[in-house]
């Protein structure tokens, strides 16, 4: 199976955006048995969600706006994908931005009302051969 983080068009990440990060994280840990790992990212504290030790999503603090799950789709070029979406009638949620250690991402609302995020992940450095 290919890595969805490297496959154009594949859903590759889910993120819960909420103002109640601690309560929501506790709920999903209890219901789904996820493990967590706290991280500090440029946009603030972030909780990594893991299943069987593998990252499957995250929880991010969002003070304004509804609590929602954000879906991310991997694309080869965030800026080109965002432009195409906007040209086809989508509305901007978030301009393309670089998140150090993660990649480049942007969000839009499609013409039918659904929010989608597109992302190009940073290349991971391969361990040097010994």
Backbone as XML, in Angstrom:
<?xml version="1.0"?>
<chain id="A" units="angstrom">
  <residue number="1" name="UNK">
    <atom name="N" x="0.846" y="-1.180" z="0.000"/>
    <atom name="CA" x="0.000" y="0.000" z="0.000"/>
    <atom name="C" x="0.891" y="1.242" z="0.000"/>
  </residue>
  <residue number="2" name="UNK">
    <atom name="N" x="0.535" y="2.228" z="-0.825"/>
    <atom name="CA" x="1.341" y="3.443" z="-0.893"/>
    <atom name="C" x="1.031" y="4.357" z="0.285"/>
  </residue>
  <residue number="3" name="UNK">
    <atom name="N" x="1.941" y="5.258" z="0.537"/>
    <atom name="CA" x="1.792" y="6.225" z="1.615"/>
    <atom name="C" x="0.881" y="7.355" z="1.143"/>
  </residue>
  <residue number="4" name="UNK">
    <atom name="N" x="-0.294" y="7.571" z="1.782"/>
    <atom name="CA" x="-1.198" y="8.626" z="1.324"/>
    <atom name="C" x="-0.586" y="10.018" z="1.405"/>
  </residue>
  <residue number="5" name="UNK">
    <atom name="N" x="0.431" y="10.200" z="2.232"/>
    <atom name="CA" x="1.072" y="11.504" z="2.305"/>
    <atom name="C" x="1.862" y="11.802" z="1.033"/>
  </residue>
  <residue number="6" name="UNK">
    <atom name="N" x="2.091" y="10.799" z="0.201"/>
    <atom name="CA" x="2.854" y="10.995" z="-1.028"/>
    <atom name="C" x="2.008" y="10.806" z="-2.272"/>
  </residue>
  <residue number="7" name="UNK">
    <atom name="N" x="0.725" y="10.531" z="-2.141"/>
    <atom name="CA" x="-0.131" y="10.222" z="-3.278"/>
    <atom name="C" x="-1.090" y="11.372" z="-3.569"/>
  </residue>
  <residue number="8" name="UNK">
    <atom name="N" x="-0.904" y="12.012" z="-4.723"/>
    <atom name="CA" x="-1.784" y="13.102" z="-5.130"/>
    <atom name="C" x="-3.230" y="12.605" z="-5.167"/>
  </residue>
  <residue number="9" name="UNK">
    <atom name="N" x="-4.118" y="13.345" z="-4.491"/>
    <atom name="CA" x="-5.534" y="13.015" z="-4.493"/>
    <atom name="C" x="-5.991" y="12.114" z="-3.358"/>
  </residue>
  <residue number="10" name="UNK">
    <atom name="N" x="-5.059" y="11.639" z="-2.529"/>
    <atom name="CA" x="-5.430" y="10.740" z="-1.427"/>
    <atom name="C" x="-5.738" y="11.537" z="-0.158"/>
  </residue>
  <residue number="11" name="UNK">
    <atom name="N" x="-6.812" y="11.143" z="0.541"/>
    <atom name="CA" x="-7.042" y="11.695" z="1.874"/>
    <atom name="C" x="-5.882" y="11.230" z="2.741"/>
  </residue>
  <residue number="12" name="UNK">
    <atom name="N" x="-5.241" y="12.168" z="3.447"/>
    <atom name="CA" x="-4.023" y="11.812" z="4.165"/>
    <atom name="C" x="-3.985" y="12.244" z="5.619"/>
  </residue>
  <residue number="13" name="UNK">
    <atom name="N" x="-4.940" y="13.030" z="6.079"/>
    <atom name="CA" x="-4.915" y="13.488" z="7.465"/>
    <atom name="C" x="-6.293" y="13.963" z="7.871"/>
  </residue>
  <residue number="14" name="UNK">
    <atom name="N" x="-6.630" y="13.806" z="9.140"/>
    <atom name="CA" x="-7.860" y="14.354" z="9.722"/>
    <atom name="C" x="-7.474" y="15.119" z="10.976"/>
  </residue>
  <residue number="15" name="UNK">
    <atom name="N" x="-8.127" y="16.231" z="11.174"/>
    <atom name="CA" x="-7.775" y="17.083" z="12.300"/>
    <atom name="C" x="-9.045" y="17.649" z="12.919"/>
  </residue>
  <residue number="16" name="UNK">
    <atom name="N" x="-9.189" y="17.464" z="14.212"/>
    <atom name="CA" x="-10.304" y="18.040" z="14.941"/>
    <atom name="C" x="-9.935" y="19.451" z="15.357"/>
  </residue>
  <residue number="17" name="UNK">
    <atom name="N" x="-10.736" y="20.413" z="14.937"/>
    <atom name="CA" x="-10.533" y="21.815" z="15.280"/>
    <atom name="C" x="-11.626" y="22.199" z="16.260"/>
  </residue>
  <residue number="18" name="UNK">
    <atom name="N" x="-11.223" y="22.587" z="17.479"/>
    <atom name="CA" x="-12.198" y="22.837" z="18.537"/>
    <atom name="C" x="-11.629" y="23.794" z="19.579"/>
  </residue>
  <residue number="19" name="UNK">
    <atom name="N" x="-12.525" y="24.453" z="20.297"/>
    <atom name="CA" x="-12.098" y="25.299" z="21.422"/>
    <atom name="C" x="-11.982" y="24.463" z="22.699"/>
  </residue>
  <residue number="20" name="UNK">
    <atom name="N" x="-12.448" y="23.211" z="22.665"/>
    <atom name="CA" x="-12.420" y="22.332" z="23.842"/>
    <atom name="C" x="-11.470" y="21.155" z="23.584"/>
  </residue>
  <residue number="21" name="UNK">
    <atom name="N" x="-10.208" y="21.472" z="23.377"/>
    <atom name="CA" x="-9.247" y="20.444" z="22.968"/>
    <atom name="C" x="-9.084" y="19.335" z="24.000"/>
  </residue>
  <residue number="22" name="UNK">
    <atom name="N" x="-8.971" y="19.686" z="25.262"/>
    <atom name="CA" x="-8.752" y="18.663" z="26.296"/>
    <atom name="C" x="-9.949" y="17.727" z="26.424"/>
  </residue>
  <residue number="23" name="UNK">
    <atom name="N" x="-11.150" y="18.296" z="26.457"/>
    <atom name="CA" x="-12.356" y="17.480" z="26.597"/>
    <atom name="C" x="-12.578" y="16.603" z="25.358"/>
  </residue>
  <residue number="24" name="UNK">
    <atom name="N" x="-12.378" y="17.182" z="24.177"/>
    <atom name="CA" x="-12.572" y="16.422" z="22.944"/>
    <atom name="C" x="-11.544" y="15.300" z="22.828"/>
  </residue>
  <residue number="25" name="UNK">
    <atom name="N" x="-10.299" y="15.589" z="23.169"/>
    <atom name="CA" x="-9.264" y="14.562" z="23.115"/>
    <atom name="C" x="-9.606" y="13.423" z="24.062"/>
  </residue>
  <residue number="26" name="UNK">
    <atom name="N" x="-10.011" y="13.754" z="25.286"/>
    <atom name="CA" x="-10.371" y="12.720" z="26.263"/>
    <atom name="C" x="-11.541" y="11.874" z="25.751"/>
  </residue>
  <residue number="27" name="UNK">
    <atom name="N" x="-12.522" y="12.509" z="25.122"/>
    <atom name="CA" x="-13.668" y="11.790" z="24.571"/>
    <atom name="C" x="-13.209" y="10.751" z="23.552"/>
  </residue>
  <residue number="28" name="UNK">
    <atom name="N" x="-12.390" y="11.172" z="22.590"/>
    <atom name="CA" x="-11.981" y="10.246" z="21.530"/>
    <atom name="C" x="-10.995" y="9.189" z="22.017"/>
  </residue>
  <residue number="29" name="UNK">
    <atom name="N" x="-10.164" y="9.532" z="22.973"/>
    <atom name="CA" x="-9.272" y="8.522" z="23.564"/>
    <atom name="C" x="-10.111" y="7.431" z="24.217"/>
  </residue>
  <residue number="30" name="UNK">
    <atom name="N" x="-11.159" y="7.836" z="24.942"/>
    <atom name="CA" x="-12.030" y="6.868" z="25.608"/>
    <atom name="C" x="-12.841" y="6.047" z="24.605"/>
  </residue>
  <residue number="31" name="UNK">
    <atom name="N" x="-13.415" y="6.711" z="23.616"/>
    <atom name="CA" x="-14.290" y="6.028" z="22.659"/>
    <atom name="C" x="-13.512" y="5.142" z="21.685"/>
  </residue>
  <residue number="32" name="UNK">
    <atom name="N" x="-12.389" y="5.644" z="21.168"/>
    <atom name="CA" x="-11.680" y="4.940" z="20.109"/>
    <atom name="C" x="-10.360" y="4.311" z="20.534"/>
  </residue>
  <residue number="33" name="UNK">
    <atom name="N" x="-9.913" y="4.616" z="21.743"/>
    <atom name="CA" x="-8.671" y="4.027" z="22.230"/>
    <atom name="C" x="-7.411" y="4.625" z="21.628"/>
  </residue>
  <residue number="34" name="UNK">
    <atom name="N" x="-7.530" y="5.827" z="21.067"/>
    <atom name="CA" x="-6.354" y="6.470" z="20.497"/>
    <atom name="C" x="-5.334" y="6.799" z="21.575"/>
  </residue>
  <residue number="35" name="UNK">
    <atom name="N" x="-4.064" y="6.770" z="21.198"/>
    <atom name="CA" x="-3.000" y="7.281" z="22.055"/>
    <atom name="C" x="-2.753" y="8.732" z="21.625"/>
  </residue>
  <residue number="36" name="UNK">
    <atom name="N" x="-2.129" y="9.522" z="22.480"/>
    <atom name="CA" x="-1.865" y="10.923" z="22.144"/>
    <atom name="C" x="-0.415" y="11.278" z="22.392"/>
  </residue>
  <residue number="37" name="UNK">
    <atom name="N" x="-0.002" y="12.318" z="21.703"/>
    <atom name="CA" x="1.329" y="12.893" z="21.909"/>
    <atom name="C" x="1.186" y="14.397" z="21.739"/>
  </residue>
  <residue number="38" name="UNK">
    <atom name="N" x="1.650" y="15.154" z="22.721"/>
    <atom name="CA" x="1.566" y="16.613" z="22.650"/>
    <atom name="C" x="2.753" y="17.168" z="21.886"/>
  </residue>
  <residue number="39" name="UNK">
    <atom name="N" x="2.469" y="18.171" z="21.066"/>
    <atom name="CA" x="3.508" y="18.815" z="20.268"/>
    <atom name="C" x="3.312" y="20.322" z="20.336"/>
  </residue>
  <residue number="40" name="UNK">
    <atom name="N" x="4.386" y="21.055" z="20.177"/>
    <atom name="CA" x="4.303" y="22.506" z="20.042"/>
    <atom name="C" x="4.604" y="22.848" z="18.596"/>
  </residue>
  <residue number="41" name="UNK">
    <atom name="N" x="3.599" y="23.407" z="17.897"/>
    <atom name="CA" x="3.756" y="23.828" z="16.510"/>
    <atom name="C" x="3.708" y="25.345" z="16.443"/>
  </residue>
  <residue number="42" name="UNK">
    <atom name="N" x="4.124" y="25.933" z="15.324"/>
    <atom name="CA" x="4.106" y="27.394" z="15.211"/>
    <atom name="C" x="2.742" y="28.008" z="15.490"/>
  </residue>
  <residue number="43" name="UNK">
    <atom name="N" x="1.635" y="27.269" z="15.180"/>
    <atom name="CA" x="0.304" y="27.832" z="15.425"/>
    <atom name="C" x="-0.216" y="27.525" z="16.818"/>
  </residue>
  <residue number="44" name="UNK">
    <atom name="N" x="0.607" y="26.875" z="17.658"/>
    <atom name="CA" x="0.215" y="26.599" z="19.029"/>
    <atom name="C" x="0.289" y="25.124" z="19.368"/>
  </residue>
  <residue number="45" name="UNK">
    <atom name="N" x="-0.159" y="24.768" z="20.578"/>
    <atom name="CA" x="-0.131" y="23.364" z="21.008"/>
    <atom name="C" x="-0.971" y="22.491" z="20.078"/>
  </residue>
  <residue number="46" name="UNK">
    <atom name="N" x="-0.523" y="21.270" z="19.892"/>
    <atom name="CA" x="-1.175" y="20.334" z="18.980"/>
    <atom name="C" x="-1.135" y="18.958" z="19.618"/>
  </residue>
  <residue number="47" name="UNK">
    <atom name="N" x="-2.223" y="18.218" z="19.522"/>
    <atom name="CA" x="-2.256" y="16.856" z="20.044"/>
    <atom name="C" x="-2.287" y="15.893" z="18.872"/>
  </residue>
  <residue number="48" name="UNK">
    <atom name="N" x="-1.259" y="15.085" z="18.768"/>
    <atom name="CA" x="-1.184" y="14.060" z="17.739"/>
    <atom name="C" x="-1.982" y="12.856" z="18.208"/>
  </residue>
  <residue number="49" name="UNK">
    <atom name="N" x="-2.835" y="12.325" z="17.344"/>
    <atom name="CA" x="-3.636" y="11.144" z="17.654"/>
    <atom name="C" x="-2.999" y="9.942" z="16.970"/>
  </residue>
  <residue number="50" name="UNK">
    <atom name="N" x="-2.877" y="8.841" z="17.707"/>
    <atom name="CA" x="-2.234" y="7.652" z="17.163"/>
    <atom name="C" x="-3.109" y="6.421" z="17.375"/>
  </residue>
  <residue number="51" name="UNK">
    <atom name="N" x="-3.052" y="5.512" z="16.408"/>
    <atom name="CA" x="-3.707" y="4.211" z="16.507"/>
    <atom name="C" x="-2.626" y="3.161" z="16.292"/>
  </residue>
  <residue number="52" name="UNK">
    <atom name="N" x="-2.433" y="2.300" z="17.277"/>
    <atom name="CA" x="-1.383" y="1.301" z="17.156"/>
    <atom name="C" x="-0.008" y="1.918" z="17.008"/>
  </residue>
  <residue number="53" name="UNK">
    <atom name="N" x="0.182" y="3.090" z="17.613"/>
    <atom name="CA" x="1.467" y="3.775" z="17.552"/>
    <atom name="C" x="1.679" y="4.600" z="16.297"/>
  </residue>
  <residue number="54" name="UNK">
    <atom name="N" x="0.756" y="4.527" z="15.336"/>
    <atom name="CA" x="0.894" y="5.261" z="14.076"/>
    <atom name="C" x="0.028" y="6.521" z="14.081"/>
  </residue>
  <residue number="55" name="UNK">
    <atom name="N" x="0.586" y="7.660" z="13.676"/>
    <atom name="CA" x="-0.208" y="8.891" z="13.613"/>
    <atom name="C" x="-1.377" y="8.753" z="12.638"/>
  </residue>
  <residue number="56" name="UNK">
    <atom name="N" x="-2.567" y="9.161" z="13.090"/>
    <atom name="CA" x="-3.763" y="9.095" z="12.246"/>
    <atom name="C" x="-4.492" y="10.430" z="12.155"/>
  </residue>
  <residue number="57" name="UNK">
    <atom name="N" x="-4.143" y="11.373" z="12.997"/>
    <atom name="CA" x="-4.811" y="12.665" z="12.989"/>
    <atom name="C" x="-4.318" y="13.537" z="14.115"/>
  </residue>
  <residue number="58" name="UNK">
    <atom name="N" x="-5.035" y="14.629" z="14.324"/>
    <atom name="CA" x="-4.620" y="15.544" z="15.365"/>
    <atom name="C" x="-5.784" y="16.360" z="15.892"/>
  </residue>
  <residue number="59" name="UNK">
    <atom name="N" x="-5.521" y="17.066" z="16.986"/>
    <atom name="CA" x="-6.493" y="17.976" z="17.594"/>
    <atom name="C" x="-5.806" y="19.331" z="17.729"/>
  </residue>
  <residue number="60" name="UNK">
    <atom name="N" x="-6.480" y="20.361" z="17.214"/>
    <atom name="CA" x="-5.921" y="21.708" z="17.196"/>
    <atom name="C" x="-6.910" y="22.679" z="17.820"/>
  </residue>
  <residue number="61" name="UNK">
    <atom name="N" x="-6.403" y="23.613" z="18.611"/>
    <atom name="CA" x="-7.260" y="24.624" z="19.225"/>
    <atom name="C" x="-7.735" y="25.608" z="18.161"/>
  </residue>
  <residue number="62" name="UNK">
    <atom name="N" x="-9.044" y="25.863" z="18.178"/>
    <atom name="CA" x="-9.659" y="26.847" z="17.292"/>
    <atom name="C" x="-10.679" y="27.598" z="18.119"/>
  </residue>
  <residue number="63" name="UNK">
    <atom name="N" x="-10.383" y="28.842" z="18.429"/>
    <atom name="CA" x="-11.274" y="29.621" z="19.300"/>
    <atom name="C" x="-12.541" y="30.066" z="18.576"/>
  </residue>
  <residue number="64" name="UNK">
    <atom name="N" x="-12.380" y="30.515" z="17.345"/>
    <atom name="CA" x="-13.528" y="31.003" z="16.579"/>
    <atom name="C" x="-13.932" y="29.955" z="15.554"/>
  </residue>
  <residue number="65" name="UNK">
    <atom name="N" x="-15.199" y="29.846" z="15.332"/>
    <atom name="CA" x="-15.685" y="28.893" z="14.340"/>
    <atom name="C" x="-16.208" y="27.637" z="15.002"/>
  </residue>
  <residue number="66" name="UNK">
    <atom name="N" x="-16.879" y="26.820" z="14.206"/>
    <atom name="CA" x="-17.489" y="25.611" z="14.761"/>
    <atom name="C" x="-16.465" y="24.522" z="15.028"/>
  </residue>
  <residue number="67" name="UNK">
    <atom name="N" x="-16.778" y="23.655" z="15.969"/>
    <atom name="CA" x="-15.977" y="22.457" z="16.149"/>
    <atom name="C" x="-16.238" y="21.576" z="14.937"/>
  </residue>
  <residue number="68" name="UNK">
    <atom name="N" x="-15.158" y="21.117" z="14.331"/>
    <atom name="CA" x="-15.310" y="20.309" z="13.121"/>
    <atom name="C" x="-14.072" y="19.462" z="12.865"/>
  </residue>
  <residue number="69" name="UNK">
    <atom name="N" x="-14.290" y="18.386" z="12.139"/>
    <atom name="CA" x="-13.185" y="17.584" z="11.642"/>
    <atom name="C" x="-12.775" y="18.163" z="10.298"/>
  </residue>
  <residue number="70" name="UNK">
    <atom name="N" x="-11.484" y="18.430" z="10.122"/>
    <atom name="CA" x="-10.942" y="18.911" z="8.851"/>
    <atom name="C" x="-10.271" y="17.742" z="8.152"/>
  </residue>
  <residue number="71" name="UNK">
    <atom name="N" x="-10.609" y="17.557" z="6.879"/>
    <atom name="CA" x="-9.996" y="16.511" z="6.075"/>
    <atom name="C" x="-8.960" y="17.136" z="5.152"/>
  </residue>
  <residue number="72" name="UNK">
    <atom name="N" x="-7.815" y="16.484" z="5.052"/>
    <atom name="CA" x="-6.717" y="16.950" z="4.211"/>
    <atom name="C" x="-6.498" y="15.961" z="3.075"/>
  </residue>
  <residue number="73" name="UNK">
    <atom name="N" x="-6.328" y="16.491" z="1.868"/>
    <atom name="CA" x="-6.022" y="15.689" z="0.693"/>
    <atom name="C" x="-4.641" y="16.115" z="0.188"/>
  </residue>
  <residue number="74" name="UNK">
    <atom name="N" x="-3.783" y="15.148" z="-0.050"/>
    <atom name="CA" x="-2.454" y="15.416" z="-0.578"/>
    <atom name="C" x="-2.554" y="15.854" z="-2.036"/>
  </residue>
  <residue number="75" name="UNK">
    <atom name="N" x="-1.826" y="16.897" z="-2.377"/>
    <atom name="CA" x="-1.735" y="17.362" z="-3.765"/>
    <atom name="C" x="-0.277" y="17.634" z="-4.101"/>
  </residue>
  <residue number="76" name="UNK">
    <atom name="N" x="0.013" y="17.610" z="-5.384"/>
    <atom name="CA" x="1.385" y="17.880" z="-5.823"/>
    <atom name="C" x="1.738" y="19.350" z="-5.693"/>
  </residue>
  <residue number="77" name="UNK">
    <atom name="N" x="0.738" y="20.244" z="-5.819"/>
    <atom name="CA" x="0.979" y="21.687" z="-5.800"/>
    <atom name="C" x="-0.211" y="22.375" z="-5.138"/>
  </residue>
  <residue number="78" name="UNK">
    <atom name="N" x="-0.038" y="22.804" z="-3.903"/>
    <atom name="CA" x="-1.115" y="23.451" z="-3.138"/>
    <atom name="C" x="-1.635" y="24.691" z="-3.848"/>
  </residue>
  <residue number="79" name="UNK">
    <atom name="N" x="-0.724" y="25.530" z="-4.304"/>
    <atom name="CA" x="-1.137" y="26.795" z="-4.921"/>
    <atom name="C" x="-1.952" y="26.563" z="-6.194"/>
  </residue>
  <residue number="80" name="UNK">
    <atom name="N" x="-1.523" y="25.623" z="-7.035"/>
    <atom name="CA" x="-2.256" y="25.322" z="-8.269"/>
    <atom name="C" x="-3.620" y="24.710" z="-7.959"/>
  </residue>
  <residue number="81" name="UNK">
    <atom name="N" x="-3.674" y="23.821" z="-6.983"/>
    <atom name="CA" x="-4.952" y="23.197" z="-6.613"/>
    <atom name="C" x="-5.914" y="24.220" z="-6.035"/>
  </residue>
  <residue number="82" name="UNK">
    <atom name="N" x="-5.411" y="25.122" z="-5.195"/>
    <atom name="CA" x="-6.253" y="26.168" z="-4.620"/>
    <atom name="C" x="-6.778" y="27.089" z="-5.711"/>
  </residue>
  <residue number="83" name="UNK">
    <atom name="N" x="-5.923" y="27.502" z="-6.633"/>
    <atom name="CA" x="-6.350" y="28.379" z="-7.727"/>
    <atom name="C" x="-7.439" y="27.705" z="-8.553"/>
  </residue>
  <residue number="84" name="UNK">
    <atom name="N" x="-7.240" y="26.436" z="-8.871"/>
    <atom name="CA" x="-8.237" y="25.716" z="-9.668"/>
    <atom name="C" x="-9.575" y="25.649" z="-8.926"/>
  </residue>
  <residue number="85" name="UNK">
    <atom name="N" x="-9.531" y="25.375" z="-7.619"/>
    <atom name="CA" x="-10.763" y="25.305" z="-6.821"/>
    <atom name="C" x="-11.477" y="26.652" z="-6.818"/>
  </residue>
  <residue number="86" name="UNK">
    <atom name="N" x="-10.726" y="27.730" z="-6.603"/>
    <atom name="CA" x="-11.329" y="29.065" z="-6.575"/>
    <atom name="C" x="-11.891" y="29.431" z="-7.943"/>
  </residue>
  <residue number="87" name="UNK">
    <atom name="N" x="-11.174" y="29.071" z="-9.012"/>
    <atom name="CA" x="-11.661" y="29.334" z="-10.368"/>
    <atom name="C" x="-12.960" y="28.579" z="-10.656"/>
  </residue>
  <residue number="88" name="UNK">
    <atom name="N" x="-13.161" y="27.458" z="-9.985"/>
    <atom name="CA" x="-14.354" y="26.631" z="-10.198"/>
    <atom name="C" x="-15.476" y="26.968" z="-9.215"/>
  </residue>
  <residue number="89" name="UNK">
    <atom name="N" x="-15.322" y="28.064" z="-8.441"/>
    <atom name="CA" x="-16.406" y="28.518" z="-7.577"/>
    <atom name="C" x="-16.230" y="28.275" z="-6.092"/>
  </residue>
  <residue number="90" name="UNK">
    <atom name="N" x="-15.109" y="27.700" z="-5.685"/>
    <atom name="CA" x="-14.857" y="27.512" z="-4.247"/>
    <atom name="C" x="-14.599" y="28.872" z="-3.595"/>
  </residue>
  <residue number="91" name="UNK">
    <atom name="N" x="-14.780" y="28.922" z="-2.278"/>
    <atom name="CA" x="-14.497" y="30.134" z="-1.492"/>
    <atom name="C" x="-13.324" y="29.843" z="-0.562"/>
  </residue>
  <residue number="92" name="UNK">
    <atom name="N" x="-12.476" y="30.824" z="-0.392"/>
    <atom name="CA" x="-11.267" y="30.669" z="0.411"/>
    <atom name="C" x="-11.585" y="30.539" z="1.897"/>
  </residue>
  <residue number="93" name="UNK">
    <atom name="N" x="-10.978" y="29.546" z="2.545"/>
    <atom name="CA" x="-11.011" y="29.408" z="4.001"/>
    <atom name="C" x="-9.688" y="29.901" z="4.572"/>
  </residue>
  <residue number="94" name="UNK">
    <atom name="N" x="-8.589" y="29.472" z="3.963"/>
    <atom name="CA" x="-7.254" y="29.867" z="4.430"/>
    <atom name="C" x="-6.304" y="29.907" z="3.241"/>
  </residue>
  <residue number="95" name="UNK">
    <atom name="N" x="-5.612" y="31.023" z="3.093"/>
    <atom name="CA" x="-4.580" y="31.166" z="2.058"/>
    <atom name="C" x="-3.546" y="30.065" z="2.201"/>
  </residue>
  <residue number="96" name="UNK">
    <atom name="N" x="-2.857" y="29.770" z="1.126"/>
    <atom name="CA" x="-1.761" y="28.809" z="1.182"/>
    <atom name="C" x="-0.721" y="29.306" z="2.179"/>
  </residue>
  <residue number="97" name="UNK">
    <atom name="N" x="-0.277" y="28.405" z="3.037"/>
    <atom name="CA" x="0.709" y="28.763" z="4.066"/>
    <atom name="C" x="1.672" y="27.604" z="4.264"/>
  </residue>
  <residue number="98" name="UNK">
    <atom name="N" x="2.872" y="27.966" z="4.671"/>
    <atom name="CA" x="3.885" y="26.963" z="4.995"/>
    <atom name="C" x="3.892" y="26.742" z="6.497"/>
  </residue>
  <residue number="99" name="UNK">
    <atom name="N" x="3.856" y="25.484" z="6.906"/>
    <atom name="CA" x="3.947" y="25.125" z="8.317"/>
    <atom name="C" x="5.240" y="24.334" z="8.483"/>
  </residue>
  <residue number="100" name="UNK">
    <atom name="N" x="6.253" y="24.938" z="9.129"/>
    <atom name="CA" x="7.542" y="24.261" z="9.271"/>
    <atom name="C" x="7.397" y="22.885" z="9.912"/>
  </residue>
  <residue number="101" name="UNK">
    <atom name="N" x="8.067" y="21.918" z="9.328"/>
    <atom name="CA" x="8.021" y="20.559" z="9.837"/>
    <atom name="C" x="6.826" y="19.759" z="9.353"/>
  </residue>
  <residue number="102" name="UNK">
    <atom name="N" x="5.902" y="20.421" z="8.632"/>
    <atom name="CA" x="4.702" y="19.743" z="8.134"/>
    <atom name="C" x="4.635" y="19.847" z="6.612"/>
  </residue>
  <residue number="103" name="UNK">
    <atom name="N" x="4.451" y="21.061" z="6.107"/>
    <atom name="CA" x="4.341" y="21.256" z="4.663"/>
    <atom name="C" x="3.581" y="22.515" z="4.332"/>
  </residue>
  <residue number="104" name="UNK">
    <atom name="N" x="3.065" y="22.565" z="3.121"/>
    <atom name="CA" x="2.296" y="23.717" z="2.641"/>
    <atom name="C" x="0.835" y="23.297" z="2.539"/>
  </residue>
  <residue number="105" name="UNK">
    <atom name="N" x="-0.079" y="24.164" z="3.004"/>
    <atom name="CA" x="-1.497" y="23.809" z="3.023"/>
    <atom name="C" x="-2.370" y="25.024" z="2.759"/>
  </residue>
  <residue number="106" name="UNK">
    <atom name="N" x="-3.614" y="24.753" z="2.365"/>
    <atom name="CA" x="-4.623" y="25.791" z="2.156"/>
    <atom name="C" x="-5.989" y="25.138" z="2.317"/>
  </residue>
  <residue number="107" name="UNK">
    <atom name="N" x="-7.001" y="25.973" z="2.601"/>
    <atom name="CA" x="-8.350" y="25.448" z="2.778"/>
    <atom name="C" x="-9.358" y="26.219" z="1.962"/>
  </residue>
  <residue number="108" name="UNK">
    <atom name="N" x="-10.415" y="25.516" z="1.535"/>
    <atom name="CA" x="-11.480" y="26.162" z="0.787"/>
    <atom name="C" x="-12.820" y="25.481" z="1.080"/>
  </residue>
  <residue number="109" name="UNK">
    <atom name="N" x="-13.899" y="26.208" z="0.790"/>
    <atom name="CA" x="-15.255" y="25.663" z="0.848"/>
    <atom name="C" x="-15.655" y="25.415" z="-0.597"/>
  </residue>
  <residue number="110" name="UNK">
    <atom name="N" x="-16.018" y="24.173" z="-0.901"/>
    <atom name="CA" x="-16.402" y="23.863" z="-2.283"/>
    <atom name="C" x="-17.761" y="24.498" z="-2.614"/>
  </residue>
  <residue number="111" name="UNK">
    <atom name="N" x="-18.163" y="24.516" z="-3.878"/>
    <atom name="CA" x="-19.434" y="25.150" z="-4.251"/>
    <atom name="C" x="-20.671" y="24.511" z="-3.617"/>
  </residue>
  <residue number="112" name="UNK">
    <atom name="N" x="-20.496" y="23.376" z="-2.948"/>
    <atom name="CA" x="-21.611" y="22.659" z="-2.340"/>
    <atom name="C" x="-21.665" y="22.834" z="-0.828"/>
  </residue>
  <residue number="113" name="UNK">
    <atom name="N" x="-20.661" y="23.574" z="-0.267"/>
    <atom name="CA" x="-20.657" y="23.897" z="1.147"/>
    <atom name="C" x="-19.708" y="23.096" z="2.026"/>
  </residue>
  <residue number="114" name="UNK">
    <atom name="N" x="-18.971" y="22.158" z="1.442"/>
    <atom name="CA" x="-18.046" y="21.336" z="2.234"/>
    <atom name="C" x="-16.659" y="21.976" z="2.271"/>
  </residue>
  <residue number="115" name="UNK">
    <atom name="N" x="-16.034" y="21.917" z="3.444"/>
    <atom name="CA" x="-14.676" y="22.435" z="3.602"/>
    <atom name="C" x="-13.684" y="21.319" z="3.314"/>
  </residue>
  <residue number="116" name="UNK">
    <atom name="N" x="-12.625" y="21.661" z="2.587"/>
    <atom name="CA" x="-11.547" y="20.722" z="2.304"/>
    <atom name="C" x="-10.222" y="21.455" z="2.385"/>
  </residue>
  <residue number="117" name="UNK">
    <atom name="N" x="-9.234" y="20.774" z="2.909"/>
    <atom name="CA" x="-7.875" y="21.289" z="2.973"/>
    <atom name="C" x="-7.012" y="20.491" z="2.011"/>
  </residue>
  <residue number="118" name="UNK">
    <atom name="N" x="-6.112" y="21.175" z="1.317"/>
    <atom name="CA" x="-5.138" y="20.509" z="0.461"/>
    <atom name="C" x="-3.764" y="20.733" z="1.072"/>
  </residue>
  <residue number="119" name="UNK">
    <atom name="N" x="-2.889" y="19.739" z="0.912"/>
    <atom name="CA" x="-1.589" y="19.790" z="1.558"/>
    <atom name="C" x="-0.526" y="19.102" z="0.706"/>
  </residue>
  <residue number="120" name="UNK">
    <atom name="N" x="0.653" y="19.677" z="0.719"/>
    <atom name="CA" x="1.851" y="19.033" z="0.180"/>
    <atom name="C" x="2.811" y="18.930" z="1.358"/>
  </residue>
  <residue number="121" name="UNK">
    <atom name="N" x="3.141" y="17.710" z="1.727"/>
    <atom name="CA" x="4.003" y="17.481" z="2.883"/>
    <atom name="C" x="5.452" y="17.780" z="2.558"/>
  </residue>
  <residue number="122" name="UNK">
    <atom name="N" x="6.185" y="18.251" z="3.577"/>
    <atom name="CA" x="7.622" y="18.430" z="3.420"/>
    <atom name="C" x="8.261" y="17.074" z="3.179"/>
  </residue>
  <residue number="123" name="UNK">
    <atom name="N" x="9.293" y="17.066" z="2.373"/>
    <atom name="CA" x="10.031" y="15.827" z="2.136"/>
    <atom name="C" x="10.760" y="15.456" z="3.425"/>
  </residue>
  <residue number="124" name="UNK">
    <atom name="N" x="10.679" y="14.195" z="3.791"/>
    <atom name="CA" x="11.378" y="13.708" z="4.977"/>
    <atom name="C" x="12.772" y="13.283" z="4.558"/>
  </residue>
  <residue number="125" name="UNK">
    <atom name="N" x="13.765" y="13.738" z="5.297"/>
    <atom name="CA" x="15.141" y="13.364" z="4.988"/>
    <atom name="C" x="15.370" y="11.907" z="5.316"/>
  </residue>
  <residue number="126" name="UNK">
    <atom name="N" x="15.976" y="11.214" z="4.374"/>
    <atom name="CA" x="16.313" y="9.804" z="4.590"/>
    <atom name="C" x="17.527" y="9.721" z="5.488"/>
  </residue>
  <residue number="127" name="UNK">
    <atom name="N" x="17.535" y="8.708" z="6.312"/>
    <atom name="CA" x="18.697" y="8.506" z="7.186"/>
    <atom name="C" x="19.904" y="8.207" z="6.324"/>
  </residue>
  <residue number="128" name="UNK">
    <atom name="N" x="21.011" y="8.803" z="6.655"/>
    <atom name="CA" x="22.245" y="8.610" z="5.884"/>
    <atom name="C" x="22.711" y="7.158" z="6.032"/>
  </residue>
  <residue number="129" name="UNK">
    <atom name="N" x="23.185" y="6.619" z="4.939"/>
    <atom name="CA" x="23.677" y="5.234" z="4.974"/>
    <atom name="C" x="24.953" y="5.168" z="5.803"/>
  </residue>
  <residue number="130" name="UNK">
    <atom name="N" x="25.040" y="4.134" z="6.587"/>
    <atom name="CA" x="26.216" y="4.014" z="7.470"/>
    <atom name="C" x="27.395" y="3.473" z="6.719"/>
  </residue>
</chain>
